[in-house]
């Protein structure tokens, strides 16, 4: 066998030169964005990372998020019906009523809300823009009527309107009207070429009227949500950040402080939150509801005590089927059930945000979707924070879940409006066309 000859120095230098030229060529090809042959170990890792990213790319697909939003709304509504029955049956039996009386009412509201949501999905976007001002005017008029003899107080708030046998909360209608009208007012002013600040005067006036009318009924919780919708609409509508943080936000904070300091009941609730209510607090203290909400949460554990087995709903926890229904969810379904509900809200709002981000050439539809997402997530966060003791007790229902006709119907209606706006997105429109 012939001996293997060792390459000469010249041949070694030539081989190294070719290797360096190949490396330079490879870097040049990568820089131009063309395909690269024979990936190295580093490239293999990068490719694997790319495959991983592509594997989860569906969560940013507007079509997937469109159906995900609809599914989360339906699931939360069904969970709400189950938990309303579980949390209200005992109280109804104690009042010599059918244990199904509250859940039957809630089911009727849910079906009515779904019908309204389907109807809200029918008009064109142009029609929404055209009649948004009239819708807001009608909602503010109804809210104003709550301050007259037609108004009815409940839980210290005079935000209910009684017309014959029918009673409802006009503030819930104001929320939706603001979500539909403020984007139109902002974009219309932009189209007319008004200045940076003047473009928001009309929208700011409508927003201020909504806040004033709601706060006049002493409904601090609803006012916080209305305020969040308006501030997000102004922020996402392109208002100057300097003006927004130097004027708009401080003004909103001052108004909130004024109404907060002007009520001894609200101040006592805030003080109770910071005083860390003890378990020894009895029924005569402001801490009673907060304490029993914590008892319900702490007794739930990981998987809960079982559906229908709550102890706090036996006339211990006030508003167990309404504002504090999340405490009963934690008690009966445990940490797992609470996380499922929380994830459904996160999935819902994530879906709306993804859809809105994909509608860059449709500013009105995009801004309406953002406002509706703000409404749902802020209200859900406030409700859960109150139950967990992170905020003072505020009468805000958990969207789609808590008992209450007006709140459920308007949340479902807002979902129908969001679906109608999302249908204008090109990818979603193309899929639905088939």
N, C-alpha and C positions, 0 to 999 in steps of 0.2 A: 504494500500500500504506500503510495507516495506520501511524503511528509507534507503537512500543511504549512505553507509558507506564511510567515508573519508579514502583514502589510507594512509597506515602507512608510516613513514619516509623511512623504508627499501624499500618499494615498489616504492616510489618516486625516490630514488637513483637508483634503478634498471631500472626504465623507462628512466631516464636521461642517464644512461650508454648505454642503447640500442640505444638512439637517437644519441649519440656521435659516437658509433661504426658504425652506418648506415652512418653518415656524412663522417667518415674516409674512409669507403668502397667506397662511392660515389666519393671522391676525388681520390682514387686509380684507379677506373675504368676510370675516366676522363683522368688521366695521361697515361693510357695504350692505349687510343684512341678507346676503345670499346663503344658500345651503352650504353646510360645512361637512366635508367628508371625514370619515374615521374619527369619531369623537373620542377624546381622551377620557381619563378617569374623572377629571373635573367636569367635563362636558356631560358625562353620563349622570353625574349627580344633579347638574342643572336641568337636564332633560327630565329626570325623575321628579324634580320639584315642579317643573312645568306640567307634567302629567297630573300631579297632585292638585295643582291649582285648577286645571281644567276639569278634574273630577268633581270639584265643588262649585264650578262656575254656574250651575243651575240656580244657585241662591241669588244670583244677580240678574237672572233672566226675568224680564218684566212679565212674560207670559206665565211662567211658573208662579211668580209673585201674585199675579192677578187671581189665579185660582186658589192660591194659598190664602189670600185675604178673604175670599168668599168662604172657604172652608173654616177658617178660624172664627169668623162671625157666627156661622151656624153652630159650631161646636160650643162656643161660649154661651150662646143662647140656650142650647140644650142642657148644658151643665147648670145654667141658671135656673131653669125650670125644675130640675131635679133637686137642687139645693133649696129653692124656695119652698117646695113641698116639705122637705125634710125639716127645715127650720121653722115653719109656720104651723105645722099640723097640731102640735101640742097646744099652742095658744088658742087655736080655733076650737079644739075640743073643750078647753077650759071655759070658753065663752058659749058652750052648748051649740056650736056650729059644726058643720061638716069639716073634717080634716082636709078635704080637697077644695074648700071654698077659695082660698087665696091662690092656689096653683091653677085652678080653673080660670080665674080672672087673669092671671099672668099669661096663661096659654092663649087666651083670647087676644090679649094685647100683643103677644108675639106674632100670632097669625095676622092680625091687623097691620102690625109693623112691617111684616114681610110683604104684604100686599102693597103697602105704600112704597116700600123699597123698590118693588118691581115697577110700579107706576113712575117713581122718580127716575128710573132707568130709561124711560121712553122719550122725554122731550129732548130736543137738540140742545147743544151747548149754547147756540145763539139765543135760544129762548130763555135759558137760565140767565144769561147776561142781560137780556132785555128787561126781564121782570124782577131782577134781584133787588132793585131799589124799592119796588112796591112790596116785596116780601119782607124786607127789613122794616119798612114803615108799618106794615100790619102787625109784625111781631112786637115792635116797640109800643104800638097802641094797646095791644093786649096786655103787655107788661105794665103799662100805665094804669090800666083798669084795675089791677090788683091793689092799687092804692085807694080805690074808691070803695063804695059799699058792696060792690060785687066781689071784692077780695076776701080771702079767707086765710086765717093764720094757722100755722101748724109748726110745732117745735120752735116757737119764737120767731118764725119767719112769716111774713105776710106775702108770700110769693105764689099763692094759689088763687085761681079764678074759678068762681062758682057760678055757672050758668044753668039754672034748672037743676036737673039731677046729675049733670056732668061737671066734674072738677078736673082741672089740669094745671100744669105749671108753664106759663108762657115763657119763662126764662130758658127752657129747653128749646123752644122755637127760636128764641133770640140767638142762641149759639149757632144753629144751622144757618139762620139768615145772615149772620155776620161772616160765616165761612164762605158764603156764596157771593155776598155783596162787596166785602172789602177788597178782594182781588180785582173785581171789576172797577171799583172806584180808583184804585191805585193805577191800574194799567190805562184807564181812560184819561187820567190826568197826564200820564206819560205821553200818550199819543197826541195830546193837544199841545205838547211842547212846553209845559209849565216848568218853572224852576225846580231846583233840587228839593227845596223844602216846601214850596207852594204845591207841588204835585201831591202832597200827602194831607193837605188841609181838609179836604172833603172827607177822606177816609178817617182822619183823626176825629172829626166832629161826630160822625156816625158811631165810631168806637166809643167816644166819651159819653154820648147819650145812652148807649147800651149799658155802660158801667154805672152811670148815675141811676138809671131806672131800676137796675137789679139791686144796687146797694140801698136804694130807697126802701126796698122790701126787707132789708136787714139779712139778706142771703149772702153771707160772706163767702161761702164755699163756691157757689155758682159764679160770683163776681171774680174770684180768682181764676176760674176756667175761662170766662169771657175775656178777662185781661190777658191771659196767656195767648188766646187765639188772636186778639188784636195786635199784641206786641210781635208775635211771630209773623203775622201778615205784613206789618210794617218793615220788619227786619229783612224778611225774604223778598219783599217788594222792592228792595234796592235803596232804602233810605240811608242817608249818610251815617256811617258808624259813629262819627264824632257827635253828631246831633242826637243820635239814638241813645248813646250812653251818657251824654251830658245833660239831656233834657227829658226825653221820653221815659226812660227807666226811672230816674229820680222822681218824676212827677207821679208815676204809677206807685212807687214806694210810699210817697207822701200821702197819697189818697188812701192807700191801704192802712197806713198808720193812723190816719185821722178817724176812719171808721172803726178801727180796732180799739183805739184809746177812748172812743166815745161810747163804748158799751162795757158796763161792768161785768156782764155775763161772759163776753168774749175774753176780757182780761183775766177773769177767774179761770177760764179754760187754759189760757196760755200759762198762767202761774202754776196750774196743776201739772202741766207737762214738764215744766222745769223743776218742780218740787219732787219729781219721781214718786208718784202715788204709791203708798205702801199697801200691803195686803190687808192692813187693819182698817182701812177706810170703809166706812159703812155706807148704807144707802142714802144717807143725807148729804154726803159730800159729792163734790164735782168729779171725784175720782172713781165713782162707782162703776160707770160703764167701761172706763179704760181698764180697771182692774179685772172685771169679768171677761173682757176681751182677751186679756193676757192669760187668764186661767184657761180659757178655751184653747188658746194656741199652745200653751205649755203642756196640756194634757193630751194633745194629739200625737206627739212623738213622730216617728218616721212614717208609719203607715196609717195612723189615725185609730180612733176607737171603733170605727165602722160606720157605714152610712146609716143614719137614723138613730145612732146611739149617743148623740151629744147629751151632756148633762146641763150645759149652760143655757140651752134653749128652753129649759123648763122654767120659764118666767124669771130667770136670773139675769140674762143679758138682754137689755133693751134693744129694740130694732134688730133682732137677730136675723130676720129675713130681709132686712133692708140695708141700712148703712153698714152694719156689722156682719154681713153674711160671710165675708172673707174669714172671720174668726171661726165660724161654724165649719167652713171648708177645711181650715187648718185642724180643727178638733176631730172631725169625722173622717177626713181623707188624709190627714197628716201632712208632713213635709212634702211628700211626693205629690199629693193632690194640689197643694199650694203652688209648687213649682210648675206643675202642668198648666195651671191657670195663668201663672206669670209668663210662661213661655208662649202661650197662645196670644197674649197681649203683645209680647215682643215680636212674635212672628207677624202679627197683624200690622203693627207699625213699621216694621222692617219692609214688608211688602209694599206698603204705601210709599215709603221713602224711595225704594228702588224704582217704582213706577214713575214717581215724580221726577227723579233724576234723569230718566230716559226721555222726558218730554221737554227737551230744551227749546223746541220751536213752538211750543204750545203753552205760553206763560200763564194764561188764565186757568186752564185745567190743572196745570202743575201747582199753582198757588192754592187753588181750592182743595186739592188733595192734601197738601201740606197742612192747611188749617184744620181739616178734619182729623188728620193724624195727631195733631197737637191736642185737639179736644179730647180724643180717646185716651191718649197716653197720660196726659196731665191729670185727667179725672181719675184714671185707674191708680196712678201713683199717689194722689192725695188720699184716696179711699184706703189703700193698703197702708200708707204711712200713718193714718189715724188709727187704724186697727192695731198696728204694731207699736203705737205710743210714740211715734217719731214726730207727730204733729198733734196740735190740740184737736179736740172732738169737733168736727165740722160735718154738717149734714150733706154729704156728697155720696150718691150711690155708686156702686161698682158697675161700670158700663156692661150691658147685656146680661148681667148676672143678678143684680139686686132686684127685689120686688119694686114695682112702681110702673104705672102705665105710661105716663108721659115720657119718662126717661128712656124706657125700652123702645117705644115707638119712634122717638126722635133719633136714637142711636141707630136703629135699623134703617130709618129714612136717610140718615147721613151716609150710611154704608151704601145705600142705593145710589146716592148722588156721587159718591166716590167711584163706584163701578161705572157709572155713566161717563164720568170724566176720563177714567182709565181706558174705556173703550175707544177713545180717540187716539190712543197711542198706536203707531203704525203696526208694530209687531202683533199687538193684541187684536187690533182690528182685522189683520190678515188672517189670524187663526180663527177668529169668530166668524169670518166670512165663509169659511169652509165648513 
